[in-house]
Amino acid sequence: MNHTISDILPEDKRPIEVTASTKKSALSLSNFLDQPSRTLSSSHYLERQKKRESNARSYPRRLPLTLVKSNGVYLQDSENQIFIDGLAAAGTLALGHNHPDITAAITKTLNSGMPLQTLDITTPVKERFIDSLFQLLPSNMSQNARVQFCSPCGADAVEAAIKLAKTVTGRNTILAFSGAYHGMTQGTLAIMGNLGPKSALGTTVPDVQFMPYPYAPRCPYGIGKDGVKASLNQLETMLTDPESGVQKPAAIILEAVQGEAGAIPADNEWLKGLRALTKKHDILLIIDEVQAGMGRTGEIFAFQHANIEPDIIVLSKAIGGGLPMAVIVYQGELDQWQPGAHAGTFRGNQLALASGQVVMRHLLEENLHHHAGKIGARLKAHLQNISSAIVGDVRGRGLMLGVEIVNPLSDKDSLGNHQVDGDQARAIQQEALKRGLILELGGRFGSTVRFLPPLIINEDEIDVIAERFSEAVHLVAARAIS
């Protein structure tokens, strides 16, 4: 069943026309809908995609859509159904779809006659990008930072960060955490917590040591909040015990909010403890901000919730303003690799440098991260108020949230948690999609419904997301009981 815009946005909750209070949605939805529609059905395109694209494709299996238009937080498919985008290209589109400032920046760059690809040769556009980036950095780092432009994906930036850490320290071991997601290359798969994507490969890159990622509601040590202390004690023992069997690592890498693991936020005291231990033992701290950075969690960088500064920051997704871009930023004294030690043909993408500046300008001038924190708290409160036995943990920060779906009929673990239920989470995702709401899944067994909408989303749109999600949850729960 196709839903009209009235189905998605009730009359008392329509943030449609652009006004002073809704201008962050970019353009009016009336203009968006006036464009001519496609005549071919979505099934036509999906069948062609199935026949011609690889079996590795993933999103179309859960979100079988053919998208033809976009504007702000809205998408339209070839069947003329309107969707609120709660995924934003996995957190990439901080300013939503077709933001006029990004369109203007790209158009201006195209019309300037400048080269569109420059390798790592500098341009005025690139210099302005670096100026904006350094203004976002913590004060200590900004005074002495270096930036390396990478091939335009987060995985390559993670590879660069690991290479730099090994070069600086002369050590090979990397310490990572259960639940981690850092990319899909051979090197980044080695530090990924999820066994699925690397199970078919056999041996991955060696010298990786995993540790549990402490999160009190589902503490891997089975001791709740005391898991933070246990984790730090375990790490300290591992680094000082001559019988630990683990070589001293070159770096510890982590996400301050684990994204693909289901929006799991790191405990602030744990982050502070990690920072202290890495300094004490001369280990570099790499924080992957590919998904959580650029304002998504309510701070410009997610690690800032703990008031720490890492040695190396990995950035991608939103920093390109919707176009491919990836960089690492690090302390100047670490700049010890030789010319050409890391390279990539497309690290000089001038369009991405121009569009990325727009995102950073909005962060700087409008404190968009504060808006994300406030509006994210509103959404989290809505989600926590959903009264259903299949809703377990509601977690995350800012506009990086997850709702863990559980089987209320299952046995409880030692901390009182029911088993997670990926089947019910997938059913909820599909019911939400029928109601014009695009959401993604993550977490163990795909049991967490994730919320990553554009940062420009407003209160009315947040309320509609919560309403549609609640309807989907209650429908699925009712089926499960019956």
TORKOL-4160 file (C-alpha; in steps of 0.2 Angstrom, whole numbers, padded with zeros to 4 digits, m for minus):
482
<pt num="1" X="0000" Y="0000" Z="0000"/>
<pt num="2" X="0007" Y="0017" Z="m0005"/>
<pt num="3" X="0005" Y="0031" Z="0007"/>
<pt num="4" X="0002" Y="0049" Z="0003"/>
<pt num="5" X="0011" Y="0063" Z="0012"/>
<pt num="6" X="m0004" Y="0066" Z="0022"/>
<pt num="7" X="m0002" Y="0048" Z="0028"/>
<pt num="8" X="0015" Y="0052" Z="0034"/>
<pt num="9" X="0013" Y="0069" Z="0040"/>
<pt num="10" X="m0004" Y="0072" Z="0049"/>
<pt num="11" X="m0011" Y="0090" Z="0046"/>
<pt num="12" X="m0006" Y="0096" Z="0064"/>
<pt num="13" X="0012" Y="0090" Z="0061"/>
<pt num="14" X="0017" Y="0096" Z="0043"/>
<pt num="15" X="0033" Y="0105" Z="0042"/>
<pt num="16" X="0031" Y="0107" Z="0024"/>
<pt num="17" X="0033" Y="0125" Z="0018"/>
<pt num="18" X="0049" Y="0134" Z="0021"/>
<pt num="19" X="0047" Y="0147" Z="0035"/>
<pt num="20" X="0059" Y="0154" Z="0048"/>
<pt num="21" X="0055" Y="0139" Z="0059"/>
<pt num="22" X="0057" Y="0126" Z="0046"/>
<pt num="23" X="0070" Y="0133" Z="0034"/>
<pt num="24" X="0082" Y="0119" Z="0039"/>
<pt num="25" X="0072" Y="0107" Z="0029"/>
<pt num="26" X="0080" Y="0116" Z="0014"/>
<pt num="27" X="0066" Y="0118" Z="0000"/>
<pt num="28" X="0047" Y="0117" Z="0001"/>
<pt num="29" X="0040" Y="0100" Z="m0002"/>
<pt num="30" X="0027" Y="0107" Z="m0014"/>
<pt num="31" X="0041" Y="0111" Z="m0026"/>
<pt num="32" X="0049" Y="0094" Z="m0023"/>
<pt num="33" X="0032" Y="0085" Z="m0028"/>
<pt num="34" X="0029" Y="0096" Z="m0043"/>
<pt num="35" X="0043" Y="0088" Z="m0053"/>
<pt num="36" X="0037" Y="0075" Z="m0066"/>
<pt num="37" X="0036" Y="0057" Z="m0059"/>
<pt num="38" X="0044" Y="0041" Z="m0067"/>
<pt num="39" X="0033" Y="0029" Z="m0076"/>
<pt num="40" X="0043" Y="0013" Z="m0074"/>
<pt num="41" X="0039" Y="0003" Z="m0058"/>
<pt num="42" X="0051" Y="0001" Z="m0044"/>
<pt num="43" X="0051" Y="m0018" Z="m0047"/>
<pt num="44" X="0057" Y="m0015" Z="m0065"/>
<pt num="45" X="0073" Y="m0007" Z="m0058"/>
<pt num="46" X="0075" Y="m0019" Z="m0044"/>
<pt num="47" X="0074" Y="m0034" Z="m0055"/>
<pt num="48" X="0088" Y="m0026" Z="m0066"/>
<pt num="49" X="0098" Y="m0022" Z="m0051"/>
<pt num="50" X="0097" Y="m0040" Z="m0045"/>
<pt num="51" X="0102" Y="m0047" Z="m0062"/>
<pt num="52" X="0117" Y="m0035" Z="m0065"/>
<pt num="53" X="0124" Y="m0030" Z="m0048"/>
<pt num="54" X="0134" Y="m0042" Z="m0037"/>
<pt num="55" X="0127" Y="m0053" Z="m0023"/>
<pt num="56" X="0136" Y="m0042" Z="m0011"/>
<pt num="57" X="0123" Y="m0028" Z="m0012"/>
<pt num="58" X="0115" Y="m0026" Z="0005"/>
<pt num="59" X="0103" Y="m0011" Z="0007"/>
<pt num="60" X="0091" Y="m0016" Z="m0007"/>
<pt num="61" X="0088" Y="m0032" Z="0002"/>
<pt num="62" X="0081" Y="m0023" Z="0017"/>
<pt num="63" X="0075" Y="m0007" Z="0008"/>
<pt num="64" X="0069" Y="m0012" Z="m0009"/>
<pt num="65" X="0067" Y="0005" Z="m0016"/>
<pt num="66" X="0070" Y="0014" Z="m0032"/>
<pt num="67" X="0074" Y="0032" Z="m0027"/>
<pt num="68" X="0070" Y="0047" Z="m0039"/>
<pt num="69" X="0069" Y="0063" Z="m0029"/>
<pt num="70" X="0076" Y="0070" Z="m0013"/>
<pt num="71" X="0074" Y="0086" Z="m0003"/>
<pt num="72" X="0079" Y="0089" Z="0015"/>
<pt num="73" X="0074" Y="0074" Z="0026"/>
<pt num="74" X="0063" Y="0067" Z="0012"/>
<pt num="75" X="0065" Y="0054" Z="m0002"/>
<pt num="76" X="0053" Y="0049" Z="m0015"/>
<pt num="77" X="0053" Y="0033" Z="m0025"/>
<pt num="78" X="0047" Y="0028" Z="m0042"/>
<pt num="79" X="0030" Y="0023" Z="m0035"/>
<pt num="80" X="0028" Y="0041" Z="m0029"/>
<pt num="81" X="0029" Y="0036" Z="m0011"/>
<pt num="82" X="0036" Y="0049" Z="0001"/>
<pt num="83" X="0048" Y="0043" Z="0014"/>
<pt num="84" X="0056" Y="0052" Z="0029"/>
<pt num="85" X="0075" Y="0047" Z="0028"/>
<pt num="86" X="0080" Y="0041" Z="0045"/>
<pt num="87" X="0096" Y="0034" Z="0038"/>
<pt num="88" X="0104" Y="0048" Z="0028"/>
<pt num="89" X="0116" Y="0037" Z="0019"/>
<pt num="90" X="0122" Y="0029" Z="0035"/>
<pt num="91" X="0125" Y="0046" Z="0043"/>
<pt num="92" X="0133" Y="0054" Z="0028"/>
<pt num="93" X="0120" Y="0068" Z="0024"/>
<pt num="94" X="0122" Y="0079" Z="0039"/>
<pt num="95" X="0112" Y="0093" Z="0030"/>
<pt num="96" X="0100" Y="0082" Z="0022"/>
<pt num="97" X="0097" Y="0079" Z="0003"/>
<pt num="98" X="0100" Y="0093" Z="m0009"/>
<pt num="99" X="0104" Y="0107" Z="0003"/>
<pt num="100" X="0104" Y="0123" Z="m0007"/>
<pt num="101" X="0121" Y="0129" Z="0001"/>
<pt num="102" X="0129" Y="0113" Z="m0004"/>
<pt num="103" X="0121" Y="0114" Z="m0022"/>
<pt num="104" X="0128" Y="0132" Z="m0023"/>
<pt num="105" X="0145" Y="0127" Z="m0018"/>
<pt num="106" X="0146" Y="0113" Z="m0030"/>
<pt num="107" X="0139" Y="0123" Z="m0044"/>
<pt num="108" X="0151" Y="0137" Z="m0040"/>
<pt num="109" X="0166" Y="0126" Z="m0041"/>
<pt num="110" X="0160" Y="0118" Z="m0057"/>
<pt num="111" X="0158" Y="0135" Z="m0065"/>
<pt num="112" X="0175" Y="0141" Z="m0059"/>
<pt num="113" X="0185" Y="0132" Z="m0072"/>
<pt num="114" X="0197" Y="0124" Z="m0059"/>
<pt num="115" X="0203" Y="0106" Z="m0060"/>
<pt num="116" X="0191" Y="0094" Z="m0052"/>
<pt num="117" X="0204" Y="0082" Z="m0047"/>
<pt num="118" X="0222" Y="0087" Z="m0041"/>
<pt num="119" X="0229" Y="0072" Z="m0032"/>
<pt num="120" X="0237" Y="0081" Z="m0017"/>
<pt num="121" X="0242" Y="0097" Z="m0026"/>
<pt num="122" X="0234" Y="0111" Z="m0016"/>
<pt num="123" X="0221" Y="0123" Z="m0022"/>
<pt num="124" X="0212" Y="0138" Z="m0014"/>
<pt num="125" X="0197" Y="0127" Z="m0011"/>
<pt num="126" X="0208" Y="0114" Z="m0002"/>
<pt num="127" X="0216" Y="0127" Z="0009"/>
<pt num="128" X="0199" Y="0134" Z="0014"/>
<pt num="129" X="0193" Y="0116" Z="0018"/>
<pt num="130" X="0208" Y="0114" Z="0030"/>
<pt num="131" X="0205" Y="0131" Z="0038"/>
<pt num="132" X="0187" Y="0125" Z="0042"/>
<pt num="133" X="0193" Y="0108" Z="0048"/>
<pt num="134" X="0206" Y="0115" Z="0060"/>
<pt num="135" X="0193" Y="0127" Z="0067"/>
<pt num="136" X="0183" Y="0112" Z="0073"/>
<pt num="137" X="0197" Y="0103" Z="0081"/>
<pt num="138" X="0200" Y="0103" Z="0100"/>
<pt num="139" X="0211" Y="0118" Z="0104"/>
<pt num="140" X="0227" Y="0109" Z="0109"/>
<pt num="141" X="0227" Y="0098" Z="0093"/>
<pt num="142" X="0222" Y="0113" Z="0081"/>
<pt num="143" X="0238" Y="0122" Z="0085"/>
<pt num="144" X="0249" Y="0108" Z="0079"/>
<pt num="145" X="0238" Y="0097" Z="0069"/>
<pt num="146" X="0243" Y="0088" Z="0052"/>
<pt num="147" X="0230" Y="0082" Z="0040"/>
<pt num="148" X="0232" Y="0067" Z="0027"/>
<pt num="149" X="0219" Y="0066" Z="0013"/>
<pt num="150" X="0215" Y="0048" Z="0009"/>
<pt num="151" X="0206" Y="0039" Z="m0004"/>
<pt num="152" X="0188" Y="0044" Z="m0002"/>
<pt num="153" X="0181" Y="0031" Z="0010"/>
<pt num="154" X="0183" Y="0029" Z="0029"/>
<pt num="155" X="0191" Y="0012" Z="0027"/>
<pt num="156" X="0206" Y="0019" Z="0018"/>
<pt num="157" X="0207" Y="0033" Z="0032"/>
<pt num="158" X="0208" Y="0019" Z="0045"/>
<pt num="159" X="0221" Y="0010" Z="0035"/>
<pt num="160" X="0231" Y="0026" Z="0035"/>
<pt num="161" X="0229" Y="0029" Z="0054"/>
<pt num="162" X="0235" Y="0011" Z="0057"/>
<pt num="163" X="0250" Y="0013" Z="0045"/>
<pt num="164" X="0255" Y="0030" Z="0054"/>
<pt num="165" X="0254" Y="0022" Z="0071"/>
<pt num="166" X="0265" Y="0008" Z="0066"/>
<pt num="167" X="0277" Y="0019" Z="0058"/>
<pt num="168" X="0279" Y="0031" Z="0073"/>
<pt num="169" X="0280" Y="0017" Z="0086"/>
<pt num="170" X="0289" Y="0004" Z="0077"/>
<pt num="171" X="0277" Y="m0009" Z="0084"/>
<pt num="172" X="0264" Y="m0020" Z="0075"/>
<pt num="173" X="0250" Y="m0025" Z="0086"/>
<pt num="174" X="0234" Y="m0015" Z="0086"/>
<pt num="175" X="0221" Y="m0017" Z="0100"/>
<pt num="176" X="0203" Y="m0016" Z="0095"/>
<pt num="177" X="0186" Y="m0020" Z="0103"/>
<pt num="178" X="0171" Y="m0032" Z="0101"/>
<pt num="179" X="0158" Y="m0024" Z="0091"/>
<pt num="180" X="0170" Y="m0013" Z="0081"/>
<pt num="181" X="0166" Y="m0008" Z="0063"/>
<pt num="182" X="0181" Y="0001" Z="0054"/>
<pt num="183" X="0178" Y="m0004" Z="0036"/>
<pt num="184" X="0178" Y="m0018" Z="0024"/>
<pt num="185" X="0196" Y="m0019" Z="0017"/>
<pt num="186" X="0207" Y="m0033" Z="0022"/>
<pt num="187" X="0216" Y="m0022" Z="0036"/>
<pt num="188" X="0200" Y="m0015" Z="0043"/>
<pt num="189" X="0191" Y="m0032" Z="0043"/>
<pt num="190" X="0205" Y="m0038" Z="0054"/>
<pt num="191" X="0200" Y="m0025" Z="0068"/>
<pt num="192" X="0181" Y="m0028" Z="0065"/>
<pt num="193" X="0171" Y="m0036" Z="0079"/>
<pt num="194" X="0158" Y="m0043" Z="0067"/>
<pt num="195" X="0163" Y="m0061" Z="0062"/>
<pt num="196" X="0151" Y="m0062" Z="0047"/>
<pt num="197" X="0160" Y="m0051" Z="0034"/>
<pt num="198" X="0177" Y="m0059" Z="0037"/>
<pt num="199" X="0171" Y="m0078" Z="0040"/>
<pt num="200" X="0174" Y="m0082" Z="0021"/>
<pt num="201" X="0192" Y="m0075" Z="0021"/>
<pt num="202" X="0201" Y="m0086" Z="0033"/>
<pt num="203" X="0216" Y="m0077" Z="0039"/>
<pt num="204" X="0216" Y="m0058" Z="0040"/>
<pt num="205" X="0229" Y="m0046" Z="0044"/>
<pt num="206" X="0239" Y="m0052" Z="0059"/>
<pt num="207" X="0244" Y="m0044" Z="0076"/>
<pt num="208" X="0226" Y="m0039" Z="0081"/>
<pt num="209" X="0221" Y="m0041" Z="0099"/>
<pt num="210" X="0202" Y="m0039" Z="0104"/>
<pt num="211" X="0195" Y="m0034" Z="0121"/>
<pt num="212" X="0177" Y="m0032" Z="0127"/>
<pt num="213" X="0168" Y="m0016" Z="0124"/>
<pt num="214" X="0160" Y="m0012" Z="0141"/>
<pt num="215" X="0142" Y="m0006" Z="0141"/>
<pt num="216" X="0133" Y="m0008" Z="0157"/>
<pt num="217" X="0116" Y="m0014" Z="0152"/>
<pt num="218" X="0124" Y="m0029" Z="0143"/>
<pt num="219" X="0140" Y="m0029" Z="0151"/>
<pt num="220" X="0152" Y="m0042" Z="0144"/>
<pt num="221" X="0159" Y="m0045" Z="0161"/>
<pt num="222" X="0142" Y="m0048" Z="0168"/>
<pt num="223" X="0144" Y="m0035" Z="0182"/>
<pt num="224" X="0135" Y="m0020" Z="0175"/>
<pt num="225" X="0143" Y="m0003" Z="0178"/>
<pt num="226" X="0158" Y="m0011" Z="0186"/>
<pt num="227" X="0163" Y="m0017" Z="0169"/>
<pt num="228" X="0171" Y="m0001" Z="0166"/>
<pt num="229" X="0183" Y="m0003" Z="0180"/>
<pt num="230" X="0186" Y="m0022" Z="0175"/>
<pt num="231" X="0190" Y="m0017" Z="0157"/>
<pt num="232" X="0203" Y="m0004" Z="0163"/>
<pt num="233" X="0210" Y="m0016" Z="0175"/>
<pt num="234" X="0211" Y="m0030" Z="0162"/>
<pt num="235" X="0220" Y="m0018" Z="0150"/>
<pt num="236" X="0232" Y="m0012" Z="0163"/>
<pt num="237" X="0237" Y="m0030" Z="0168"/>
<pt num="238" X="0239" Y="m0035" Z="0149"/>
<pt num="239" X="0251" Y="m0020" Z="0147"/>
<pt num="240" X="0261" Y="m0023" Z="0162"/>
<pt num="241" X="0261" Y="m0042" Z="0165"/>
<pt num="242" X="0276" Y="m0051" Z="0156"/>
<pt num="243" X="0266" Y="m0066" Z="0155"/>
<pt num="244" X="0251" Y="m0058" Z="0147"/>
<pt num="245" X="0256" Y="m0066" Z="0130"/>
<pt num="246" X="0251" Y="m0049" Z="0121"/>
<pt num="247" X="0264" Y="m0038" Z="0113"/>
<pt num="248" X="0263" Y="m0020" Z="0117"/>
<pt num="249" X="0252" Y="m0012" Z="0104"/>
<pt num="250" X="0256" Y="0002" Z="0092"/>
<pt num="251" X="0239" Y="0009" Z="0095"/>
<pt num="252" X="0221" Y="0006" Z="0102"/>
<pt num="253" X="0207" Y="0010" Z="0090"/>
<pt num="254" X="0189" Y="0013" Z="0095"/>
<pt num="255" X="0173" Y="0021" Z="0091"/>
<pt num="256" X="0167" Y="0033" Z="0105"/>
<pt num="257" X="0149" Y="0028" Z="0099"/>
<pt num="258" X="0149" Y="0011" Z="0091"/>
<pt num="259" X="0138" Y="0013" Z="0076"/>
<pt num="260" X="0135" Y="m0004" Z="0067"/>
<pt num="261" X="0136" Y="m0013" Z="0084"/>
<pt num="262" X="0119" Y="m0004" Z="0088"/>
<pt num="263" X="0123" Y="0014" Z="0093"/>
<pt num="264" X="0132" Y="0009" Z="0109"/>
<pt num="265" X="0140" Y="0024" Z="0118"/>
<pt num="266" X="0156" Y="0022" Z="0127"/>
<pt num="267" X="0156" Y="0027" Z="0145"/>
<pt num="268" X="0165" Y="0043" Z="0148"/>
<pt num="269" X="0175" Y="0037" Z="0163"/>
<pt num="270" X="0181" Y="0023" Z="0152"/>
<pt num="271" X="0187" Y="0034" Z="0138"/>
<pt num="272" X="0196" Y="0045" Z="0151"/>
<pt num="273" X="0204" Y="0029" Z="0158"/>
<pt num="274" X="0209" Y="0023" Z="0141"/>
<pt num="275" X="0217" Y="0040" Z="0137"/>
<pt num="276" X="0227" Y="0040" Z="0153"/>
<pt num="277" X="0233" Y="0022" Z="0150"/>
<pt num="278" X="0238" Y="0025" Z="0132"/>
<pt num="279" X="0248" Y="0040" Z="0138"/>
<pt num="280" X="0256" Y="0031" Z="0152"/>
<pt num="281" X="0262" Y="0017" Z="0141"/>
<pt num="282" X="0266" Y="0027" Z="0125"/>
<pt num="283" X="0252" Y="0019" Z="0115"/>
<pt num="284" X="0243" Y="0030" Z="0102"/>
<pt num="285" X="0224" Y="0032" Z="0103"/>
<pt num="286" X="0215" Y="0032" Z="0087"/>
<pt num="287" X="0197" Y="0037" Z="0087"/>
<pt num="288" X="0186" Y="0032" Z="0072"/>
<pt num="289" X="0174" Y="0047" Z="0070"/>
<pt num="290" X="0168" Y="0042" Z="0053"/>
<pt num="291" X="0150" Y="0040" Z="0058"/>
<pt num="292" X="0149" Y="0049" Z="0075"/>
<pt num="293" X="0159" Y="0064" Z="0070"/>
<pt num="294" X="0153" Y="0081" Z="0062"/>
<pt num="295" X="0140" Y="0085" Z="0076"/>
<pt num="296" X="0130" Y="0069" Z="0075"/>
<pt num="297" X="0131" Y="0064" Z="0094"/>
<pt num="298" X="0128" Y="0082" Z="0101"/>
<pt num="299" X="0147" Y="0087" Z="0101"/>
<pt num="300" X="0157" Y="0090" Z="0085"/>
<pt num="301" X="0167" Y="0074" Z="0089"/>
<pt num="302" X="0160" Y="0060" Z="0100"/>
<pt num="303" X="0175" Y="0059" Z="0110"/>
<pt num="304" X="0172" Y="0077" Z="0116"/>
<pt num="305" X="0159" Y="0070" Z="0128"/>
<pt num="306" X="0173" Y="0063" Z="0138"/>
<pt num="307" X="0183" Y="0079" Z="0137"/>
<pt num="308" X="0198" Y="0070" Z="0130"/>
<pt num="309" X="0209" Y="0072" Z="0114"/>
<pt num="310" X="0215" Y="0057" Z="0104"/>
<pt num="311" X="0232" Y="0056" Z="0095"/>
<pt num="312" X="0223" Y="0052" Z="0078"/>
<pt num="313" X="0206" Y="0056" Z="0072"/>
<pt num="314" X="0198" Y="0047" Z="0057"/>
<pt num="315" X="0185" Y="0056" Z="0048"/>
<pt num="316" X="0174" Y="0052" Z="0033"/>
<pt num="317" X="0155" Y="0052" Z="0028"/>
<pt num="318" X="0148" Y="0069" Z="0033"/>
<pt num="319" X="0164" Y="0078" Z="0031"/>
<pt num="320" X="0162" Y="0077" Z="0012"/>
<pt num="321" X="0145" Y="0086" Z="0012"/>
<pt num="322" X="0137" Y="0071" Z="0003"/>
<pt num="323" X="0152" Y="0068" Z="m0008"/>
<pt num="324" X="0166" Y="0055" Z="m0005"/>
<pt num="325" X="0180" Y="0062" Z="0007"/>
<pt num="326" X="0191" Y="0054" Z="0020"/>
<pt num="327" X="0205" Y="0061" Z="0030"/>
<pt num="328" X="0215" Y="0058" Z="0046"/>
<pt num="329" X="0220" Y="0072" Z="0058"/>
<pt num="330" X="0234" Y="0069" Z="0070"/>
<pt num="331" X="0246" Y="0078" Z="0082"/>
<pt num="332" X="0261" Y="0086" Z="0073"/>
<pt num="333" X="0274" Y="0076" Z="0082"/>
<pt num="334" X="0268" Y="0060" Z="0074"/>
<pt num="335" X="0271" Y="0066" Z="0056"/>
<pt num="336" X="0285" Y="0054" Z="0054"/>
<pt num="337" X="0281" Y="0045" Z="0038"/>
<pt num="338" X="0290" Y="0047" Z="0022"/>
<pt num="339" X="0284" Y="0056" Z="0006"/>
<pt num="340" X="0272" Y="0044" Z="m0003"/>
<pt num="341" X="0269" Y="0033" Z="0012"/>
<pt num="342" X="0250" Y="0035" Z="0010"/>
<pt num="343" X="0242" Y="0040" Z="m0007"/>
<pt num="344" X="0227" Y="0039" Z="m0017"/>
<pt num="345" X="0221" Y="0046" Z="m0034"/>
<pt num="346" X="0205" Y="0054" Z="m0028"/>
<pt num="347" X="0211" Y="0063" Z="m0013"/>
<pt num="348" X="0210" Y="0079" Z="m0022"/>
<pt num="349" X="0192" Y="0079" Z="m0026"/>
<pt num="350" X="0188" Y="0098" Z="m0027"/>
<pt num="351" X="0169" Y="0096" Z="m0027"/>
<pt num="352" X="0170" Y="0086" Z="m0010"/>
<pt num="353" X="0182" Y="0099" Z="m0003"/>
<pt num="354" X="0169" Y="0113" Z="m0008"/>
<pt num="355" X="0154" Y="0104" Z="m0001"/>
<pt num="356" X="0162" Y="0098" Z="0015"/>
<pt num="357" X="0166" Y="0116" Z="0019"/>
<pt num="358" X="0147" Y="0119" Z="0019"/>
<pt num="359" X="0144" Y="0106" Z="0033"/>
<pt num="360" X="0158" Y="0113" Z="0043"/>
<pt num="361" X="0152" Y="0131" Z="0041"/>
<pt num="362" X="0135" Y="0126" Z="0048"/>
<pt num="363" X="0143" Y="0117" Z="0062"/>
<pt num="364" X="0153" Y="0133" Z="0066"/>
<pt num="365" X="0141" Y="0146" Z="0063"/>
<pt num="366" X="0124" Y="0138" Z="0069"/>
<pt num="367" X="0131" Y="0126" Z="0082"/>
<pt num="368" X="0122" Y="0112" Z="0072"/>
<pt num="369" X="0129" Y="0099" Z="0084"/>
<pt num="370" X="0120" Y="0107" Z="0099"/>
<pt num="371" X="0104" Y="0106" Z="0088"/>
<pt num="372" X="0107" Y="0088" Z="0085"/>
<pt num="373" X="0110" Y="0085" Z="0104"/>
<pt num="374" X="0093" Y="0094" Z="0108"/>
<pt num="375" X="0083" Y="0086" Z="0095"/>
<pt num="376" X="0091" Y="0069" Z="0098"/>
<pt num="377" X="0086" Y="0070" Z="0116"/>
<pt num="378" X="0068" Y="0073" Z="0110"/>
<pt num="379" X="0068" Y="0058" Z="0099"/>
<pt num="380" X="0076" Y="0047" Z="0113"/>
<pt num="381" X="0063" Y="0052" Z="0125"/>
<pt num="382" X="0049" Y="0047" Z="0113"/>
<pt num="383" X="0058" Y="0030" Z="0110"/>
<pt num="384" X="0059" Y="0027" Z="0129"/>
<pt num="385" X="0041" Y="0031" Z="0131"/>
<pt num="386" X="0036" Y="0017" Z="0119"/>
<pt num="387" X="0027" Y="0004" Z="0130"/>
<pt num="388" X="0030" Y="m0013" Z="0123"/>
<pt num="389" X="0038" Y="m0029" Z="0129"/>
<pt num="390" X="0048" Y="m0031" Z="0114"/>
<pt num="391" X="0057" Y="m0015" Z="0116"/>
<pt num="392" X="0073" Y="m0017" Z="0126"/>
<pt num="393" X="0087" Y="m0005" Z="0128"/>
<pt num="394" X="0086" Y="0013" Z="0120"/>
<pt num="395" X="0103" Y="0020" Z="0118"/>
<pt num="396" X="0115" Y="0032" Z="0109"/>
<pt num="397" X="0119" Y="0050" Z="0109"/>
<pt num="398" X="0112" Y="0065" Z="0099"/>
<pt num="399" X="0105" Y="0059" Z="0082"/>
<pt num="400" X="0114" Y="0042" Z="0083"/>
<pt num="401" X="0101" Y="0031" Z="0092"/>
<pt num="402" X="0096" Y="0013" Z="0093"/>
<pt num="403" X="0082" Y="0003" Z="0100"/>
<pt num="404" X="0086" Y="m0015" Z="0104"/>
<pt num="405" X="0072" Y="m0027" Z="0101"/>
<pt num="406" X="0070" Y="m0042" Z="0112"/>
<pt num="407" X="0060" Y="m0058" Z="0114"/>
<pt num="408" X="0050" Y="m0056" Z="0130"/>
<pt num="409" X="0047" Y="m0074" Z="0131"/>
<pt num="410" X="0065" Y="m0079" Z="0132"/>
<pt num="411" X="0075" Y="m0082" Z="0147"/>
<pt num="412" X="0084" Y="m0068" Z="0155"/>
<pt num="413" X="0103" Y="m0066" Z="0157"/>
<pt num="414" X="0112" Y="m0063" Z="0173"/>
<pt num="415" X="0109" Y="m0044" Z="0171"/>
<pt num="416" X="0090" Y="m0046" Z="0168"/>
<pt num="417" X="0090" Y="m0044" Z="0149"/>
<pt num="418" X="0080" Y="m0054" Z="0137"/>
<pt num="419" X="0088" Y="m0062" Z="0122"/>
<pt num="420" X="0089" Y="m0050" Z="0107"/>
<pt num="421" X="0077" Y="m0054" Z="0092"/>
<pt num="422" X="0083" Y="m0049" Z="0075"/>
<pt num="423" X="0068" Y="m0057" Z="0066"/>
<pt num="424" X="0056" Y="m0045" Z="0075"/>
<pt num="425" X="0068" Y="m0030" Z="0072"/>
<pt num="426" X="0067" Y="m0034" Z="0053"/>
<pt num="427" X="0048" Y="m0035" Z="0054"/>
<pt num="428" X="0048" Y="m0018" Z="0063"/>
<pt num="429" X="0059" Y="m0011" Z="0049"/>
<pt num="430" X="0048" Y="m0017" Z="0036"/>
<pt num="431" X="0032" Y="m0010" Z="0044"/>
<pt num="432" X="0041" Y="0007" Z="0047"/>
<pt num="433" X="0045" Y="0007" Z="0028"/>
<pt num="434" X="0027" Y="0004" Z="0024"/>
<pt num="435" X="0023" Y="0020" Z="0034"/>
<pt num="436" X="0035" Y="0030" Z="0024"/>
<pt num="437" X="0050" Y="0029" Z="0037"/>
<pt num="438" X="0067" Y="0023" Z="0032"/>
<pt num="439" X="0077" Y="0015" Z="0046"/>
<pt num="440" X="0092" Y="0004" Z="0047"/>
<pt num="441" X="0097" Y="m0011" Z="0058"/>
<pt num="442" X="0112" Y="m0015" Z="0067"/>
<pt num="443" X="0118" Y="m0023" Z="0083"/>
<pt num="444" X="0120" Y="m0042" Z="0087"/>
<pt num="445" X="0110" Y="m0053" Z="0076"/>
<pt num="446" X="0103" Y="m0037" Z="0067"/>
<pt num="447" X="0092" Y="m0034" Z="0083"/>
<pt num="448" X="0094" Y="m0015" Z="0085"/>
<pt num="449" X="0084" Y="m0003" Z="0075"/>
<pt num="450" X="0095" Y="0012" Z="0071"/>
<pt num="451" X="0091" Y="0031" Z="0069"/>
<pt num="452" X="0103" Y="0042" Z="0059"/>
<pt num="453" X="0092" Y="0056" Z="0052"/>
<pt num="454" X="0100" Y="0072" Z="0044"/>
<pt num="455" X="0105" Y="0084" Z="0058"/>
<pt num="456" X="0094" Y="0098" Z="0051"/>
<pt num="457" X="0078" Y="0088" Z="0056"/>
<pt num="458" X="0065" Y="0098" Z="0066"/>
<pt num="459" X="0054" Y="0094" Z="0080"/>
<pt num="460" X="0039" Y="0091" Z="0070"/>
<pt num="461" X="0048" Y="0078" Z="0059"/>
<pt num="462" X="0055" Y="0070" Z="0074"/>
<pt num="463" X="0038" Y="0068" Z="0082"/>
<pt num="464" X="0032" Y="0060" Z="0065"/>
<pt num="465" X="0047" Y="0048" Z="0065"/>
<pt num="466" X="0043" Y="0042" Z="0083"/>
<pt num="467" X="0024" Y="0040" Z="0079"/>
<pt num="468" X="0027" Y="0030" Z="0064"/>
<pt num="469" X="0040" Y="0019" Z="0073"/>
<pt num="470" X="0029" Y="0016" Z="0088"/>
<pt num="471" X="0015" Y="0011" Z="0076"/>
<pt num="472" X="0027" Y="m0002" Z="0068"/>
<pt num="473" X="0032" Y="m0008" Z="0085"/>
<pt num="474" X="0015" Y="m0011" Z="0092"/>
<pt num="475" X="0009" Y="m0020" Z="0076"/>
<pt num="476" X="0024" Y="m0032" Z="0076"/>
<pt num="477" X="0022" Y="m0035" Z="0095"/>
<pt num="478" X="0003" Y="m0039" Z="0093"/>
<pt num="479" X="0007" Y="m0052" Z="0079"/>
<pt num="480" X="0021" Y="m0060" Z="0090"/>
<pt num="481" X="0008" Y="m0062" Z="0105"/>
<pt num="482" X="m0006" Y="m0068" Z="0094"/>
